[in-house]
Amino acid sequence: MLLLLLLLIIEAAAYARLVAFKLTNELFMDLFESHLVNPTYLCSDANFVYENYYNLKNISHYEKHSNYLTIIEKNGYKTPDYSDPVKTKETEKKNQKILEKLYNAELIDKITNRGYMSYADLEPLKIKTAYLLVKSMSFIVILRNLSMLI
């Protein structure tokens, strides 16, 4: 269901791009309203049209910027040196602080329409749904690259 929704969103975005229109609230409603039946969460990148729809329908929205890795790396996030367990622990602690700081500043992923959620509360949810999110985001990148070729 999550992947289907993401495919539909990307399809609309690609269609809107091809016909030189921006994805508007009206176009979004026309294309997706009938496909969304009682969702718990919807996942997308940061786009005001999605946020407007989720607010209107009071649906929880997981938002992850398409440049997430760039954002965290520019803010000091490092890949741990797994050959050194002591350095690994230090790096993981620093990375955790960076992620919490960016999350609290609303610069990385977040869930909206659900009230306040701390980063500590978001992490287990991300881990639980990580496979779907990684697959979905990978597919988004592929489709974006394809749409640029058209």
BELZI-V374655 format. One record per residue. N is the residue number from 1. BURIAL is b if it has 24 or more other C-alpha atoms within 12 Angstrom, else e. Layout:
N:BURIAL + N:BURIAL
This chain:
1:e + 2:b + 3:b + 4:e + 5:b + 6:b + 7:b + 8:b + 9:b + 10:b + 11:b + 12:b + 13:b + 14:b + 15:b + 16:e + 17:e + 18:e + 19:e + 20:e + 21:e + 22:e + 23:b + 24:e + 25:b + 26:e + 27:e + 28:b + 29:e + 30:e + 31:e + 32:b + 33:e + 34:e + 35:e + 36:b + 37:e + 38:e + 39:e + 40:e + 41:b + 42:b + 43:b + 44:b + 45:b + 46:b + 47:b + 48:e + 49:b + 50:b + 51:b + 52:e + 53:b + 54:b + 55:e + 56:e + 57:e + 58:e + 59:b + 60:b + 61:b + 62:b + 63:b + 64:b + 65:b + 66:b + 67:e + 68:b + 69:e + 70:e + 71:e + 72:b + 73:e + 74:e + 75:e + 76:e + 77:b + 78:b + 79:e + 80:e + 81:e + 82:e + 83:e + 84:e + 85:e + 86:e + 87:e + 88:e + 89:e + 90:e + 91:e + 92:e + 93:e + 94:e + 95:b + 96:b + 97:e + 98:b + 99:b + 100:b + 101:e + 102:b + 103:b + 104:e + 105:e + 106:e + 107:b + 108:b + 109:b + 110:b + 111:b + 112:b + 113:b + 114:e + 115:e + 116:e + 117:e + 118:e + 119:b + 120:e + 121:e + 122:b + 123:e + 124:e + 125:e + 126:e + 127:e + 128:e + 129:e + 130:e + 131:e + 132:e + 133:b + 134:e + 135:e + 136:b + 137:b + 138:e + 139:b + 140:b + 141:e + 142:e + 143:b + 144:b + 145:e + 146:e + 147:e + 148:e + 149:e + 150:e
